[in-house]
Amino acid sequence: MSVNWVALAVFVLFFGSITILGFVAANWRKGDLDLLHEWGLAGGRFGTLVTWFLIGGDIYTAYTFIAVPALAFGAGAIAFFAVPYTTIIYPMTFVIFPRLWSVCRQHGYITSADFVRGRFGNRWLALAVALTGLMATMPYIALQLVGLQVIIGAMGIETSGILGDLPLVIAFIILAVFTYKSGLRAPAAIAVVKDVMIYVTIFAVLIVVPARLGGFSGIFAAVSPSKLILALPPAGSTGLYSVYATLALGSAAALFLYPHAITAVLSSSSRDVIRRNSVLLPAYSLVLAFITLLGFMAVGAHLDKLPEFSELFARYKANAAVPALFLNMFPSWFVGFAFAAIGIGALVPAAIMSIAAANLWTRNVYIEFINPNATPLAEARMAKWVSLVVKFGALFFILFLPLDYAIQLQLLGGVWMSQTLPPVLIGLFTRWLNSWALLLGWATGIGLGTWMAALTGFKNANYALTIGGFTIPAYAAVYALLANIVVAVVVTALINMIGQRETRDATVAADYM
């Protein structure tokens, strides 16, 4: 492929602009960045609009823009599970997360593991929650690089070999430096620009592409009927129906348990900001539906059959669908703009994820187990350095390990994170569950979920359970979470029966209101 110089120039222009914005953001709503609360949560000062952009930039990433349409392009309607799951979560956010914000603000908690430590008084349970977040976040950051790598390659830049890795390395060095300097303020400021660019891009696609492909009727007519609907299940099985439903439910259960989502929530200035965002965030779900449709648009344009895109599809397979669609349908200057939106969409969540991982390590591993007497300055410095280590650990995934490793670990991410639901979300409403029972339930869920995914060779995270001759394939996270909760409830009941009920709790009822 030849280099698209116009697209590349526009891409570099926008990418350079947001780099400058990332450094300038250190002075936005200025605070003492030598304090972890200021560096890692921006002092908890963000209002409704900034929080809306931050959470949206946090959840709807470059990999979302590339991978969800790629799934629609390759597998069809199953890709739309992403739309209901991002819709289901917002009523849960409205009810649950104002309570988490309140208790964390009252006690100075920065992570979900901080809350678990205070609520249950068990440092090992808090460590389990922290390590789960760290394990799930690393490959998630790595996959943002995948989205960035695909669009760099689509502009004709070589992405293999030492020189081919250079653009990716440069982008993440820039990310590492402005995150170290500005903390959460940098991705928050950049998220505003990134999301405006994403909205402009999507609305342009909705106007231009259907007009060139004979309307939406022409697009859907080109898609195989087997891809437009979930096939009827065979007798004795629920087929893809239960997979679709449990993917939506299980993903919704895990989404806001991820450390970066918790970080975005806790950076809000009030409970009401979280509630307002729960009402406003479904606008992103609408955009996600349109993003998913890009996969069908790529099918309708028969892009994989065009010789000019043969190399792109050979290298990136279905992930090439969205870049090829833009290259085929738009002038080069707009391609550069759209690719910049996707590229910036890699940096924003990667920055928030690395900050969230640094917060977890610093508060729940370093302070709790290594240096409990660390000063606030030492605490903040540790977090800043860990944020660098996490980023370059993610870069290692892409540069030195097969890409499948990162994808396979990301498949487990939702399975793992959902196992923290009992101590975090159920813990917000009741202290009845025993902390050691919760730890045993967590271990059961992690082990069972990982085993179920391993049975498929980590090619997907689904498991087919057969009961009485009836097969129910489902997202492994749901089965693992059910086992987790059952173990936690049963063991708690047994412990309480022998008179060993726990009473440790640093919080009181008023803290949650």
N, C-alpha and C positions, 0 to 999 in steps of 0.2 A: 504494500500500500504506500502511495506517495503521501508526503506530509501536507496536510491542509493548513497552509500558513495563515490564512485569514482567521479560521476558527481558532488556531493556536494563539494568535496575537490577542484576540478578544478574550480567550480563556486566561492568558497570562495577565492581562490588564485587570480583570475582575479579581483574579486570585491574589495579585499583588495589592489591590485596594483593601481587601479584607485582612491581609497580613498587617497592613498599617493600622487598620481599625483594631485588630487584636492587641497591639501594643498600646495604642491610645486608650483602650478600655480600662487600663489600670487606674486612670484618673476619673473614671465615671463613677459617680456616687462614692466618692473617695473614702476609703477606710484604711486601717492599719493592716497591710497585707502580711505582716509578721505574726498575725493571729490566725489560727486555723479557721475560726468561725468566719472571719472576713475573707480569707483567701478561698476557702472551700465552699462557703455558702453565700458569699457576697454580703455578709452581714444580715441576711434574711430581710432584704429591703425591696425585693422586686414586687411591683404592683401587677394588676390584672393583665395588662397588655404584654409586658415583658415576659411574665410567667407563661402566657399563652404561646408566645414565640419560642421560649426556651423549651417547654415541654414538647411542643410540636417538632422543634429541631432535634430534640433528644430521641424521639420515638420514630419519626419518619426520616430515615437516613438515606445515604447514598446507596447502601445495599438494598434498601427497600425499593428504591427507584429502579434498580437494575434487576434484582432477583425476583420480585413479585411479578412483574410483567414477563420475565423469563419463564416462570412457572406456568403462567397462563399460556404463553407461546408454546411450551412443550407439553404440558399436561392438561391444560384447559380449565374448566370451571372450578376445580378444586382450589385454585389460587385465590378465589374470592373469599375463602375462609378468613382472610386478613381483614376484610371489611366488617363482618359482624363482631369479630373479637375486639377490634378497636372501638366498637360502639358499645358493646356490653360493659366494658371496663369503666366508662364514665359515670354511670349511676353508682357503681361501687366506689369510685373516687369521691363522689359527692357525699356519700354517707360515712365512709371509713377514714379518709385521709385528713379531714379537719381534726379528728381526734388525735391522729399521730402528730400533726403539726403542733397542736396545743401542748401535749405532754412533752414533746421534744423541746419546744420553746421554754417551757416552765423549768426544765432541768438542764438545759444546755446540751441536749443530745444532738449529735451531728449525723449519726448513722442509725440504721434500723437495729444493728447489733448493740448500739448504745442503749436503745430502748429496751431490748430483750435483757440486757445485763441489769438494768434498773428494775424492770418489772419482775423478773424471776430470781434475781440475785445469784445467777449461776454463770460464772465466767466461761465455762466450757460450752454451754449452750450458745452463749454470745459468740464464742470463737467459731462454732459450727456455722452460724449464720454468716459471719464475716468471711470465712474461707469459701463458703458456697458462692457468695457474691464475687469474690476474687476469681474463682475458677470459671464462673460463667461470663465474666466481663472480658477477660483477656482475648478469647477467640472472637468475641463480639467486636472488639476494637480492630482486630485483624481483618475482619470481613468488611470494615469500612474501606480498608486499603484495596479490597477486591474491586469495589465500585470505582474507586479512583483509578486503579490500574486499567480497567476496561475502557474508560473514556480517554485516557492518555493514549492507549493503543489505537482507539478508533480515530484519533486525529493523525495517525500515521507515524507516531513515535514508537520506536522499538522498545518493548517492555521485557525482553529477556536478556540474560547475560549481565555482566557487571555494569556496563554503560546503560543498559536498558532499565536497570534498577535505580539509576541516579535520580530521575524525576520524582520517584516515589520517596526516596531517602530525603531529598531536598524539601519536599512538601511536609514530611513529618518532623524534620528538624525545625522548620518554621513553626509548626504546631507546638512542638515541645517547648520552644523558647517563649512564645507568647503566652502559653498556658502557665509556665513557671513564673513569668513576670506578673501576669494579670489575674490568674486564678479564674473563678467562675464568671467574672465580669466579661472576659474575652468571648467565650462561646455565647453568652447571653446577647452581647451586642451584635455579634456576627450572625446569630440565628435570625434576627430581624431582617437583615439583608438577604440571607439565604432563603427564607420563607417567601418573601416578596418575589424573588426571582423564580422560585418554584411555582408560585401561583400564576405568574405571567406566562411561564413556559407551558403549563398545563392548559390554560385557557387558549393559548395560541394553537396548541395541538388539537383541541376540541373543535376549533374553527377550520383549520387548514386541512388536516388529514381526512376527516369524513368528506369534505368537499372534493378532494382528489380521488377518493375511493368509492364514490357513488353513494355517499351517506352511510349511516350506521347499518342500514339494511344490506348494503353492498359488502360492508365489513363482515357482518355476521354470516352472510351467505357464503363467504369464502372459507369459513371455519367449519371443520368437520362436525357433524351433529354430535358425535361421541365426545367432543371437547366442550360443547356448549352446555351439556347437562351432566349430572352425575348419573352414571349408568345404573339401571335397575339392579338391585342386588340379587345374587342367585339364591335359590331356596336354601334355608338353613343358615343364612348369613345376613348381616345388615349392610354388607358391602362398604362403599365409600360414604354412605350416609352417616354412620356413627363416627367414621374418621373425621369427616367434615365438622360435625357437631362438637366432638371432643377436642379437635384442634382449636376451634374457636373458644371453647370454654377453658381449656387448659392454658392456652396462650394468654387469655384474659386474666386468669388467676396469677400468672407469673409476671405479666408486663410491668406493673407498678411495684413489684418486689425487687426488680433489678436496682442495683445501687444508684445508677445514674438517674432513674426515675424518682427515687426517694430524695436524692440530692436536689433535683429540680423542685419538688414539692416543698422541701424544707427551706428553700431559698425565698419562698413567698413571704410577703409582709403580714399576712393575716389569714385567718380561717376563711373569711369571705372571698379572698382572692382564689383560694382553692375551689370553693363552690362555684364561683363565676366561671372559672376555667372548665369545670365539669360540664357546664352548660354550653360553653363556646367551642370546646375541643372537637365535638362531632363534625365541625366544618372540615377538619383534617381527614376524617373518615370518608367524607364525600370526595375529597381530592384523591384519597387512596383508591377509591373505586375507579376514578378516572385513570389513575396511574396503572391499575391492573388491566384496564381496557387497552393500554398500549400494546400489551402482548397480542391481543386479538387483531389490533391494527397492523402489527408486524406480519401476522399470518395473512391478513387480507391483502397486504402489499407484496406477498410472495418474496420477501427479502432474502430468504435463505436460498432462493433459486437464482438470484441475480449474480452474475460472475464477479461484479465489482466488490461484492461482500463475501465472496467465498473464503478468502483468507481470514477475514474477521470472524466468521462463524466457525471456521476450522480451529481457530485459536481459543475463542471464548465460548463456543457452543451457544446455548440459548441465551446466555448473558449478553450476547451481541445484539439481541433483538432491538432494544431501545436505542442504542447508539446508531445502528443501521437505519432505523426509522427516521431519526433526526437528519442523518446525512442524506437520506433519499428524498425527504419532503421539504427541507428548509434551505435557505441560502446559508453560505458558510458563516456569515457574521452571527446569525441567530443560533447556528449549531454551537459556536463558541460560547455564546451566552448561556444556552441550555446546559452545555457540558460544565461550565463554570458553576452553575447552580447545583449540579450533581456533585461536583468536586468539593464545593464548600459544604455540601450536605454530608461529606465524609468527615470533614474536619470538626464540625460542631459537635456531633455525638461522640467522636473519638476524644475530644477535649473533655467533655463532661464525664465520660466513662473513666478516663484516667484520673480525673479529680476525685470521683466517687471511690475508685479503688484505693487511691492514696489516703482518703479519709478513713476507710475501713482498716487498712493496714496500720495507720498511725494510731488511731483511737483504740482499736480492739485487739491488736497484736502487740505493737511496739510499746504503747503506754501500759497495757494490761499485763503483759508478760515479760517485757524486756527492760524497760526503763520507766517505772511508775513515777519517778520523781522528776521527769523531764519538765523543763520550763516551757511556758507558752511559746517562746521563740524557738526552742529546740523542736517542739511539736510541729510548728508550722514548717520549719526547714525540712524536717523528715518527710512531711507530706509532699513538699515540692520536689524533693529528690525522687521519691517513690513514683510520682506522676511521670517523671522522665523514664524511669526503669520500666514501668508498665507499657509506655508507648513503644519503646524500643524492643521490648519483649514481643509485642504484637507484630512489629516490623520483622522480627526474626521468623515468625510463623510464615510470612509471605515469602521472604527471601531464601530461606534455607530448608524449609519443610514443604512437602507436597501440599497443595492447596486443600486437598481433601481432609487433612488433619484439622484445619481451622473450621471447615464446614461441619465435619463430624462432631467436633466439640461444641459448635454452636447449636447443633441439633439437640445436644444434651443440656444446653443452657436453660431452656424452658423447663425441662424435666427437673433439673437441679433446683432452680429458683423457686419453683412451686412448692418444694418441700420445706421452705421457710415460712409458708403461709400459717401453719398453726401457731408458732411462737409469736409471729409479728402481727398478723391480722386478727386471729382469734384472741391472741393475748391483749389486744386493744379493748376487748369487751368483757373478758373474764380472766380471773386469776385461778380458776379451779384446777386447771391442768398442772400436773406436777412437772417441774423443770427436767428431771431425769427421764420421766416418761416421754416428754417432748424430744429430748435428745435421742432416745431409743427409737421413737417414731421417725425422726429425721434420718437416722442411720438406715432404718428399714426402707424408707422411701428412696433415698439416694442409691442404695444397693440394688433395690428391685428395679427402679427406673433405668439405671445404667445397664443392668443385665438384660432387660427387655430390648433396649436399643442395640446391645451387643449381638443379640440373636440375629439381627438383620445386617450384621457387619457394619453397623453405624451408618447404613445407607439412608435410613429414615428412623423416626422415633415412634413408630407405631407397633402395636402388639395385638395379635389376634387371640382373644380369650374364648375358649370353647366351654359352654355350660349346657349340660344336658343335650348335647348334639347340635346346639345352636352357636354359631361363631359370631363374636362381636369384636371386630377389629377397631382399635381406638388408639388415641394418642397416649403413649406410655405414661406421660405426666399425670394423667387422670387416675389411672390404675394405681400408680405409685403413691399419689396423694391420698387416695382412699385408704390404702394400707397404712400409711403414715398416721392418719387420723385415728383409725381403729386401734392401732398399737398404743398411741398416746392416751386415748380414752380408757382402754381396758387396763393398762398398767397404772394409770392414775387412780382408777377405781380400786384396784387391788391394794395399792399403797395406802389409800385413805382408809380401807377396811381394817388395816392392821394398826391404824392410829398414828400414821406418820405424815399427816397433812402438813404441807409447807405454808409458812406465813410470811416469808421474806418478800417485801415489795416496797421499793423506794417511792412509789407513786401513790396518790390518793385520788378518789373519784373526781374531785374538783379540777385536777390537773388536765383531765380530758375534755373539759368544757371551755 
